[in-house]
């Protein structure tokens, strides 16, 4: 994982945290808080002019790590 994704100052060959910890944290804070974090992040990117609003016209979502919800 590159240092630019998690604030590290050097390249590490291991994950900065156990993936299951992130999963448990996301479940604990709930979907509404996750949505708010995403919304605030996108708004900050717009305000900081690092993305253009039209960049959000098409959104690609990678769901390869999401749990399957098969009925």
PDB file of N, CA, C and O in Angstrom:
ATOM      1  N   UNK A   1       0.852  -1.174   0.000  1.00  0.00           N
ATOM      2  CA  UNK A   1       0.000   0.000   0.000  1.00  0.00           C
ATOM      3  C   UNK A   1       0.895   1.233   0.000  1.00  0.00           C
ATOM      4  O   UNK A   1       1.847   1.319   0.776  1.00  0.00           O
ATOM      5  N   UNK A   2       0.588   2.171  -0.862  1.00  0.00           N
ATOM      6  CA  UNK A   2       1.373   3.395  -0.954  1.00  0.00           C
ATOM      7  C   UNK A   2       1.116   4.326   0.217  1.00  0.00           C
ATOM      8  O   UNK A   2       0.021   4.327   0.780  1.00  0.00           O
ATOM      9  N   UNK A   3       2.110   5.117   0.588  1.00  0.00           N
ATOM     10  CA  UNK A   3       1.959   6.019   1.731  1.00  0.00           C
ATOM     11  C   UNK A   3       0.939   7.123   1.505  1.00  0.00           C
ATOM     12  O   UNK A   3       0.416   7.676   2.473  1.00  0.00           O
ATOM     13  N   UNK A   4       0.641   7.459   0.256  1.00  0.00           N
ATOM     14  CA  UNK A   4      -0.274   8.566  -0.019  1.00  0.00           C
ATOM     15  C   UNK A   4      -1.720   8.265   0.355  1.00  0.00           C
ATOM     16  O   UNK A   4      -2.527   9.191   0.431  1.00  0.00           O
ATOM     17  N   UNK A   5      -2.076   7.011   0.591  1.00  0.00           N
ATOM     18  CA  UNK A   5      -3.453   6.680   0.944  1.00  0.00           C
ATOM     19  C   UNK A   5      -3.712   6.754   2.441  1.00  0.00           C
ATOM     20  O   UNK A   5      -4.859   6.926   2.856  1.00  0.00           O
ATOM     21  N   UNK A   6      -2.686   6.630   3.251  1.00  0.00           N
ATOM     22  CA  UNK A   6      -2.929   6.557   4.696  1.00  0.00           C
ATOM     23  C   UNK A   6      -2.048   7.499   5.508  1.00  0.00           C
ATOM     24  O   UNK A   6      -1.990   7.380   6.732  1.00  0.00           O
ATOM     25  N   UNK A   7      -1.364   8.426   4.855  1.00  0.00           N
ATOM     26  CA  UNK A   7      -0.574   9.405   5.578  1.00  0.00           C
ATOM     27  C   UNK A   7       0.801   8.934   6.017  1.00  0.00           C
ATOM     28  O   UNK A   7       1.489   9.655   6.739  1.00  0.00           O
ATOM     29  N   UNK A   8       1.215   7.767   5.611  1.00  0.00           N
ATOM     30  CA  UNK A   8       2.545   7.269   5.964  1.00  0.00           C
ATOM     31  C   UNK A   8       3.614   8.085   5.253  1.00  0.00           C
ATOM     32  O   UNK A   8       3.358   8.665   4.198  1.00  0.00           O
ATOM     33  N   UNK A   9       4.793   8.131   5.818  1.00  0.00           N
ATOM     34  CA  UNK A   9       5.898   8.861   5.194  1.00  0.00           C
ATOM     35  C   UNK A   9       6.838   7.934   4.433  1.00  0.00           C
ATOM     36  O   UNK A   9       7.797   8.390   3.811  1.00  0.00           O
ATOM     37  N   UNK A  10       6.563   6.641   4.483  1.00  0.00           N
ATOM     38  CA  UNK A  10       7.403   5.675   3.782  1.00  0.00           C
ATOM     39  C   UNK A  10       6.524   4.560   3.233  1.00  0.00           C
ATOM     40  O   UNK A  10       5.386   4.386   3.669  1.00  0.00           O
ATOM     41  N   UNK A  11       7.055   3.807   2.275  1.00  0.00           N
ATOM     42  CA  UNK A  11       6.310   2.697   1.692  1.00  0.00           C
ATOM     43  C   UNK A  11       6.398   1.499   2.618  1.00  0.00           C
ATOM     44  O   UNK A  11       7.480   1.153   3.092  1.00  0.00           O
ATOM     45  N   UNK A  12       5.275   0.874   2.873  1.00  0.00           N
ATOM     46  CA  UNK A  12       5.289  -0.344   3.678  1.00  0.00           C
ATOM     47  C   UNK A  12       4.721  -1.485   2.848  1.00  0.00           C
ATOM     48  O   UNK A  12       3.859  -1.279   1.994  1.00  0.00           O
ATOM     49  N   UNK A  13       5.209  -2.678   3.107  1.00  0.00           N
ATOM     50  CA  UNK A  13       4.781  -3.855   2.361  1.00  0.00           C
ATOM     51  C   UNK A  13       3.653  -4.601   3.065  1.00  0.00           C
ATOM     52  O   UNK A  13       3.211  -5.649   2.595  1.00  0.00           O
ATOM     53  N   UNK A  14       3.191  -4.069   4.180  1.00  0.00           N
ATOM     54  CA  UNK A  14       2.079  -4.674   4.907  1.00  0.00           C
ATOM     55  C   UNK A  14       0.957  -3.649   5.022  1.00  0.00           C
ATOM     56  O   UNK A  14       1.179  -2.448   4.865  1.00  0.00           O
ATOM     57  N   UNK A  15      -0.232  -4.129   5.294  1.00  0.00           N
ATOM     58  CA  UNK A  15      -1.360  -3.223   5.481  1.00  0.00           C
ATOM     59  C   UNK A  15      -1.185  -2.445   6.784  1.00  0.00           C
ATOM     60  O   UNK A  15      -0.646  -2.986   7.750  1.00  0.00           O
ATOM     61  N   UNK A  16      -1.627  -1.187   6.831  1.00  0.00           N
ATOM     62  CA  UNK A  16      -1.458  -0.387   8.045  1.00  0.00           C
ATOM     63  C   UNK A  16      -2.336  -0.856   9.200  1.00  0.00           C
ATOM     64  O   UNK A  16      -2.056  -0.548  10.359  1.00  0.00           O
ATOM     65  N   UNK A  17      -3.382  -1.588   8.895  1.00  0.00           N
ATOM     66  CA  UNK A  17      -4.274  -2.113   9.925  1.00  0.00           C
ATOM     67  C   UNK A  17      -4.906  -3.395   9.411  1.00  0.00           C
ATOM     68  O   UNK A  17      -4.903  -3.660   8.209  1.00  0.00           O
ATOM     69  N   UNK A  18      -5.436  -4.172  10.306  1.00  0.00           N
ATOM     70  CA  UNK A  18      -6.109  -5.398   9.913  1.00  0.00           C
ATOM     71  C   UNK A  18      -7.424  -5.045   9.220  1.00  0.00           C
ATOM     72  O   UNK A  18      -8.208  -4.273   9.770  1.00  0.00           O
ATOM     73  N   UNK A  19      -7.687  -5.587   8.030  1.00  0.00           N
ATOM     74  CA  UNK A  19      -8.922  -5.246   7.311  1.00  0.00           C
ATOM     75  C   UNK A  19     -10.193  -5.503   8.117  1.00  0.00           C
ATOM     76  O   UNK A  19     -11.180  -4.786   7.957  1.00  0.00           O
ATOM     77  N   UNK A  20     -10.181  -6.516   8.980  1.00  0.00           N
ATOM     78  CA  UNK A  20     -11.383  -6.803   9.765  1.00  0.00           C
ATOM     79  C   UNK A  20     -11.667  -5.686  10.775  1.00  0.00           C
ATOM     80  O   UNK A  20     -12.820  -5.480  11.153  1.00  0.00           O
ATOM     81  N   UNK A  21     -10.632  -4.967  11.214  1.00  0.00           N
ATOM     82  CA  UNK A  21     -10.844  -3.838  12.132  1.00  0.00           C
ATOM     83  C   UNK A  21     -11.654  -2.746  11.450  1.00  0.00           C
ATOM     84  O   UNK A  21     -12.553  -2.166  12.058  1.00  0.00           O
ATOM     85  N   UNK A  22     -11.338  -2.464  10.192  1.00  0.00           N
ATOM     86  CA  UNK A  22     -12.085  -1.456   9.443  1.00  0.00           C
ATOM     87  C   UNK A  22     -13.531  -1.900   9.247  1.00  0.00           C
ATOM     88  O   UNK A  22     -14.453  -1.093   9.369  1.00  0.00           O
ATOM     89  N   UNK A  23     -13.730  -3.169   8.947  1.00  0.00           N
ATOM     90  CA  UNK A  23     -15.084  -3.698   8.770  1.00  0.00           C
ATOM     91  C   UNK A  23     -15.892  -3.539  10.053  1.00  0.00           C
ATOM     92  O   UNK A  23     -17.036  -3.086  10.016  1.00  0.00           O
ATOM     93  N   UNK A  24     -15.297  -3.912  11.191  1.00  0.00           N
ATOM     94  CA  UNK A  24     -16.011  -3.783  12.476  1.00  0.00           C
ATOM     95  C   UNK A  24     -16.312  -2.321  12.793  1.00  0.00           C
ATOM     96  O   UNK A  24     -17.396  -2.006  13.285  1.00  0.00           O
ATOM     97  N   UNK A  25     -15.364  -1.426  12.515  1.00  0.00           N
ATOM     98  CA  UNK A  25     -15.567   0.004  12.770  1.00  0.00           C
ATOM     99  C   UNK A  25     -16.698   0.548  11.913  1.00  0.00           C
ATOM    100  O   UNK A  25     -17.545   1.291  12.409  1.00  0.00           O
ATOM    101  N   UNK A  26     -16.724   0.189  10.635  1.00  0.00           N
ATOM    102  CA  UNK A  26     -17.790   0.658   9.750  1.00  0.00           C
ATOM    103  C   UNK A  26     -19.155   0.167  10.214  1.00  0.00           C
ATOM    104  O   UNK A  26     -20.132   0.915  10.162  1.00  0.00           O
ATOM    105  N   UNK A  27     -19.234  -1.079  10.667  1.00  0.00           N
ATOM    106  CA  UNK A  27     -20.507  -1.607  11.168  1.00  0.00           C
ATOM    107  C   UNK A  27     -20.919  -0.895  12.454  1.00  0.00           C
ATOM    108  O   UNK A  27     -22.104  -0.648  12.679  1.00  0.00           O
ATOM    109  N   UNK A  28     -19.939  -0.565  13.296  1.00  0.00           N
ATOM    110  CA  UNK A  28     -20.241   0.087  14.574  1.00  0.00           C
ATOM    111  C   UNK A  28     -20.760   1.508  14.376  1.00  0.00           C
ATOM    112  O   UNK A  28     -21.696   1.917  15.062  1.00  0.00           O
ATOM    113  N   UNK A  29     -20.170   2.273  13.447  1.00  0.00           N
ATOM    114  CA  UNK A  29     -20.616   3.655  13.267  1.00  0.00           C
ATOM    115  C   UNK A  29     -21.904   3.745  12.465  1.00  0.00           C
ATOM    116  O   UNK A  29     -22.628   4.735  12.574  1.00  0.00           O
ATOM    117  N   UNK A  30     -22.201   2.740  11.669  1.00  0.00           N
ATOM    118  CA  UNK A  30     -23.472   2.696  10.952  1.00  0.00           C
ATOM    119  C   UNK A  30     -23.446   3.362   9.588  1.00  0.00           C
ATOM    120  O   UNK A  30     -22.584   4.187   9.284  1.00  0.00           O
ATOM    121  N   UNK A  31     -24.416   2.978   8.784  1.00  0.00           N
ATOM    122  CA  UNK A  31     -24.500   3.437   7.400  1.00  0.00           C
ATOM    123  C   UNK A  31     -24.686   4.951   7.290  1.00  0.00           C
ATOM    124  O   UNK A  31     -24.108   5.584   6.406  1.00  0.00           O
ATOM    125  N   UNK A  32     -25.484   5.529   8.177  1.00  0.00           N
ATOM    126  CA  UNK A  32     -25.743   6.971   8.102  1.00  0.00           C
ATOM    127  C   UNK A  32     -24.459   7.777   8.302  1.00  0.00           C
ATOM    128  O   UNK A  32     -24.236   8.772   7.613  1.00  0.00           O
ATOM    129  N   UNK A  33     -23.623   7.351   9.235  1.00  0.00           N
ATOM    130  CA  UNK A  33     -22.371   8.066   9.493  1.00  0.00           C
ATOM    131  C   UNK A  33     -21.396   7.873   8.331  1.00  0.00           C
ATOM    132  O   UNK A  33     -20.690   8.806   7.950  1.00  0.00           O
ATOM    133  N   UNK A  34     -21.359   6.669   7.771  1.00  0.00           N
ATOM    134  CA  UNK A  34     -20.499   6.416   6.608  1.00  0.00           C
ATOM    135  C   UNK A  34     -20.921   7.313   5.449  1.00  0.00           C
ATOM    136  O   UNK A  34     -20.074   7.886   4.764  1.00  0.00           O
ATOM    137  N   UNK A  35     -22.223   7.434   5.229  1.00  0.00           N
ATOM    138  CA  UNK A  35     -22.731   8.310   4.165  1.00  0.00           C
ATOM    139  C   UNK A  35     -22.329   9.763   4.421  1.00  0.00           C
ATOM    140  O   UNK A  35     -21.951  10.481   3.495  1.00  0.00           O
ATOM    141  N   UNK A  36     -22.414  10.187   5.678  1.00  0.00           N
ATOM    142  CA  UNK A  36     -22.040  11.572   6.011  1.00  0.00           C
ATOM    143  C   UNK A  36     -20.546  11.806   5.796  1.00  0.00           C
ATOM    144  O   UNK A  36     -20.149  12.852   5.281  1.00  0.00           O
ATOM    145  N   UNK A  37     -19.714  10.832   6.189  1.00  0.00           N
ATOM    146  CA  UNK A  37     -18.269  10.948   5.966  1.00  0.00           C
ATOM    147  C   UNK A  37     -17.954  11.068   4.479  1.00  0.00           C
ATOM    148  O   UNK A  37     -17.127  11.887   4.077  1.00  0.00           O
ATOM    149  N   UNK A  38     -18.615  10.251   3.667  1.00  0.00           N
ATOM    150  CA  UNK A  38     -18.407  10.311   2.219  1.00  0.00           C
ATOM    151  C   UNK A  38     -18.845  11.664   1.675  1.00  0.00           C
ATOM    152  O   UNK A  38     -18.130  12.283   0.887  1.00  0.00           O
ATOM    153  N   UNK A  39     -20.014  12.119   2.094  1.00  0.00           N
ATOM    154  CA  UNK A  39     -20.543  13.395   1.630  1.00  0.00           C
ATOM    155  C   UNK A  39     -19.619  14.553   2.010  1.00  0.00           C
ATOM    156  O   UNK A  39     -19.338  15.423   1.186  1.00  0.00           O
ATOM    157  N   UNK A  40     -19.152  14.560   3.251  1.00  0.00           N
ATOM    158  CA  UNK A  40     -18.246  15.617   3.708  1.00  0.00           C
ATOM    159  C   UNK A  40     -16.925  15.579   2.938  1.00  0.00           C
ATOM    160  O   UNK A  40     -16.367  16.625   2.608  1.00  0.00           O
ATOM    161  N   UNK A  41     -16.429  14.380   2.656  1.00  0.00           N
ATOM    162  CA  UNK A  41     -15.180  14.244   1.893  1.00  0.00           C
ATOM    163  C   UNK A  41     -15.333  14.808   0.491  1.00  0.00           C
ATOM    164  O   UNK A  41     -14.456  15.519   0.000  1.00  0.00           O
ATOM    165  N   UNK A  42     -16.450  14.489  -0.152  1.00  0.00           N
ATOM    166  CA  UNK A  42     -16.693  14.989  -1.505  1.00  0.00           C
ATOM    167  C   UNK A  42     -16.889  16.502  -1.510  1.00  0.00           C
ATOM    168  O   UNK A  42     -16.401  17.192  -2.405  1.00  0.00           O
ATOM    169  N   UNK A  43     -17.604  17.017  -0.508  1.00  0.00           N
ATOM    170  CA  UNK A  43     -17.793  18.471  -0.408  1.00  0.00           C
ATOM    171  C   UNK A  43     -16.459  19.186  -0.181  1.00  0.00           C
ATOM    172  O   UNK A  43     -16.216  20.247  -0.756  1.00  0.00           O
ATOM    173  N   UNK A  44     -15.605  18.610   0.648  1.00  0.00           N
ATOM    174  CA  UNK A  44     -14.287  19.210   0.898  1.00  0.00           C
ATOM    175  C   UNK A  44     -13.448  19.217  -0.374  1.00  0.00           C
ATOM    176  O   UNK A  44     -12.715  20.172  -0.631  1.00  0.00           O
ATOM    177  N   UNK A  45     -13.552  18.160  -1.166  1.00  0.00           N
ATOM    178  CA  UNK A  45     -12.817  18.099  -2.439  1.00  0.00           C
ATOM    179  C   UNK A  45     -13.309  19.183  -3.393  1.00  0.00           C
ATOM    180  O   UNK A  45     -12.513  19.807  -4.095  1.00  0.00           O
ATOM    181  N   UNK A  46     -14.618  19.403  -3.416  1.00  0.00           N
ATOM    182  CA  UNK A  46     -15.169  20.474  -4.260  1.00  0.00           C
ATOM    183  C   UNK A  46     -14.706  21.851  -3.773  1.00  0.00           C
ATOM    184  O   UNK A  46     -14.245  22.677  -4.560  1.00  0.00           O
ATOM    185  N   UNK A  47     -14.834  22.082  -2.469  1.00  0.00           N
ATOM    186  CA  UNK A  47     -14.430  23.378  -1.903  1.00  0.00           C
ATOM    187  C   UNK A  47     -12.946  23.653  -2.125  1.00  0.00           C
ATOM    188  O   UNK A  47     -12.549  24.790  -2.381  1.00  0.00           O
ATOM    189  N   UNK A  48     -12.143  22.619  -2.027  1.00  0.00           N
ATOM    190  CA  UNK A  48     -10.705  22.770  -2.230  1.00  0.00           C
ATOM    191  C   UNK A  48     -10.306  22.802  -3.691  1.00  0.00           C
ATOM    192  O   UNK A  48      -9.129  22.935  -4.027  1.00  0.00           O
ATOM    193  N   UNK A  49     -11.301  22.680  -4.553  1.00  0.00           N
ATOM    194  CA  UNK A  49     -11.095  22.711  -6.004  1.00  0.00           C
ATOM    195  C   UNK A  49     -10.122  21.639  -6.494  1.00  0.00           C
ATOM    196  O   UNK A  49      -9.351  21.858  -7.429  1.00  0.00           O
ATOM    197  N   UNK A  50     -10.174  20.471  -5.841  1.00  0.00           N
ATOM    198  CA  UNK A  50      -9.357  19.355  -6.318  1.00  0.00           C
ATOM    199  C   UNK A  50     -10.145  18.451  -7.256  1.00  0.00           C
ATOM    200  O   UNK A  50      -9.573  17.602  -7.939  1.00  0.00           O
ATOM    201  N   UNK A  51     -11.465  18.640  -7.285  1.00  0.00           N
ATOM    202  CA  UNK A  51     -12.320  17.960  -8.264  1.00  0.00           C
ATOM    203  C   UNK A  51     -13.350  18.955  -8.778  1.00  0.00           C
ATOM    204  O   UNK A  51     -13.693  19.931  -8.110  1.00  0.00           O
ATOM    205  N   UNK A  52     -13.822  18.686  -9.957  1.00  0.00           N
ATOM    206  CA  UNK A  52     -14.873  19.518 -10.539  1.00  0.00           C
ATOM    207  C   UNK A  52     -16.211  18.843 -10.288  1.00  0.00           C
ATOM    208  O   UNK A  52     -16.293  17.615 -10.254  1.00  0.00           O
ATOM    209  N   UNK A  53     -17.256  19.638 -10.112  1.00  0.00           N
ATOM    210  CA  UNK A  53     -18.589  19.090  -9.851  1.00  0.00           C
ATOM    211  C   UNK A  53     -19.020  18.122 -10.941  1.00  0.00           C
ATOM    212  O   UNK A  53     -19.698  17.134 -10.660  1.00  0.00           O
ATOM    213  N   UNK A  54     -18.634  18.397 -12.182  1.00  0.00           N
ATOM    214  CA  UNK A  54     -19.036  17.499 -13.272  1.00  0.00           C
ATOM    215  C   UNK A  54     -18.378  16.122 -13.157  1.00  0.00           C
ATOM    216  O   UNK A  54     -18.815  15.170 -13.804  1.00  0.00           O
ATOM    217  N   UNK A  55     -17.328  16.013 -12.335  1.00  0.00           N
ATOM    218  CA  UNK A  55     -16.697  14.713 -12.119  1.00  0.00           C
ATOM    219  C   UNK A  55     -17.653  13.737 -11.438  1.00  0.00           C
ATOM    220  O   UNK A  55     -17.450  12.524 -11.491  1.00  0.00           O
ATOM    221  N   UNK A  56     -18.688  14.267 -10.805  1.00  0.00           N
ATOM    222  CA  UNK A  56     -19.638  13.425 -10.090  1.00  0.00           C
ATOM    223  C   UNK A  56     -20.849  13.050 -10.940  1.00  0.00           C
ATOM    224  O   UNK A  56     -21.784  12.420 -10.443  1.00  0.00           O
ATOM    225  N   UNK A  57     -20.840  13.432 -12.217  1.00  0.00           N
ATOM    226  CA  UNK A  57     -21.941  13.067 -13.108  1.00  0.00           C
ATOM    227  C   UNK A  57     -22.035  11.555 -13.280  1.00  0.00           C
ATOM    228  O   UNK A  57     -23.133  11.000 -13.327  1.00  0.00           O
ATOM    229  N   UNK A  58     -20.892  10.892 -13.374  1.00  0.00           N
ATOM    230  CA  UNK A  58     -20.824   9.435 -13.480  1.00  0.00           C
ATOM    231  C   UNK A  58     -19.972   8.922 -12.335  1.00  0.00           C
ATOM    232  O   UNK A  58     -18.838   9.364 -12.148  1.00  0.00           O
ATOM    233  N   UNK A  59     -20.515   8.000 -11.580  1.00  0.00           N
ATOM    234  CA  UNK A  59     -19.793   7.452 -10.439  1.00  0.00           C
ATOM    235  C   UNK A  59     -19.591   5.964 -10.663  1.00  0.00           C
ATOM    236  O   UNK A  59     -20.531   5.245 -11.004  1.00  0.00           O
ATOM    237  N   UNK A  60     -18.364   5.508 -10.470  1.00  0.00           N
ATOM    238  CA  UNK A  60     -18.043   4.087 -10.592  1.00  0.00           C
ATOM    239  C   UNK A  60     -17.780   3.563  -9.186  1.00  0.00           C
ATOM    240  O   UNK A  60     -16.960   4.115  -8.452  1.00  0.00           O
ATOM    241  N   UNK A  61     -18.474   2.503  -8.821  1.00  0.00           N
ATOM    242  CA  UNK A  61     -18.336   1.932  -7.486  1.00  0.00           C
ATOM    243  C   UNK A  61     -17.770   0.530  -7.605  1.00  0.00           C
ATOM    244  O   UNK A  61     -18.310  -0.308  -8.328  1.00  0.00           O
ATOM    245  N   UNK A  62     -16.686   0.278  -6.897  1.00  0.00           N
ATOM    246  CA  UNK A  62     -16.071  -1.046  -6.872  1.00  0.00           C
ATOM    247  C   UNK A  62     -16.646  -1.798  -5.677  1.00  0.00           C
ATOM    248  O   UNK A  62     -16.393  -1.435  -4.528  1.00  0.00           O
ATOM    249  N   UNK A  63     -17.410  -2.833  -5.945  1.00  0.00           N
ATOM    250  CA  UNK A  63     -18.064  -3.580  -4.870  1.00  0.00           C
ATOM    251  C   UNK A  63     -17.408  -4.930  -4.619  1.00  0.00           C
ATOM    252  O   UNK A  63     -18.029  -5.811  -4.024  1.00  0.00           O
ATOM    253  N   UNK A  64     -16.184  -5.110  -5.053  1.00  0.00           N
ATOM    254  CA  UNK A  64     -15.549  -6.418  -4.916  1.00  0.00           C
ATOM    255  C   UNK A  64     -15.303  -6.815  -3.467  1.00  0.00           C
ATOM    256  O   UNK A  64     -15.110  -8.000  -3.192  1.00  0.00           O
ATOM    257  N   UNK A  65     -15.303  -5.872  -2.528  1.00  0.00           N
ATOM    258  CA  UNK A  65     -15.053  -6.209  -1.133  1.00  0.00           C
ATOM    259  C   UNK A  65     -16.316  -6.135  -0.279  1.00  0.00           C
ATOM    260  O   UNK A  65     -16.247  -6.298   0.939  1.00  0.00           O
ATOM    261  N   UNK A  66     -17.460  -5.892  -0.898  1.00  0.00           N
ATOM    262  CA  UNK A  66     -18.709  -5.805  -0.142  1.00  0.00           C
ATOM    263  C   UNK A  66     -19.292  -7.196   0.086  1.00  0.00           C
ATOM    264  O   UNK A  66     -19.133  -8.099  -0.736  1.00  0.00           O
ATOM    265  N   UNK A  67     -19.964  -7.344   1.209  1.00  0.00           N
ATOM    266  CA  UNK A  67     -20.627  -8.606   1.493  1.00  0.00           C
ATOM    267  C   UNK A  67     -21.758  -8.818   0.505  1.00  0.00           C
ATOM    268  O   UNK A  67     -22.418  -7.869   0.081  1.00  0.00           O
ATOM    269  N   UNK A  68     -21.970 -10.061   0.147  1.00  0.00           N
ATOM    270  CA  UNK A  68     -23.055 -10.368  -0.783  1.00  0.00           C
ATOM    271  C   UNK A  68     -24.375 -10.409  -0.024  1.00  0.00           C
ATOM    272  O   UNK A  68     -24.466 -10.983   1.061  1.00  0.00           O
ATOM    273  N   UNK A  69     -25.378  -9.802  -0.602  1.00  0.00           N
ATOM    274  CA  UNK A  69     -26.715  -9.813  -0.005  1.00  0.00           C
ATOM    275  C   UNK A  69     -27.636 -10.586  -0.941  1.00  0.00           C
ATOM    276  O   UNK A  69     -28.417 -10.007  -1.695  1.00  0.00           O
ATOM    277  N   UNK A  70     -27.524 -11.882  -0.873  1.00  0.00           N
ATOM    278  CA  UNK A  70     -28.318 -12.736  -1.756  1.00  0.00           C
ATOM    279  C   UNK A  70     -29.524 -13.246  -0.981  1.00  0.00           C
ATOM    280  O   UNK A  70     -29.387 -13.867   0.073  1.00  0.00           O
ATOM    281  N   UNK A  71     -30.697 -12.977  -1.517  1.00  0.00           N
ATOM    282  CA  UNK A  71     -31.929 -13.407  -0.841  1.00  0.00           C
ATOM    283  C   UNK A  71     -32.268 -14.834  -1.207  1.00  0.00           C
ATOM    284  O   UNK A  71     -33.271 -15.370  -0.736  1.00  0.00           O
TER     285      UNK A  71
END
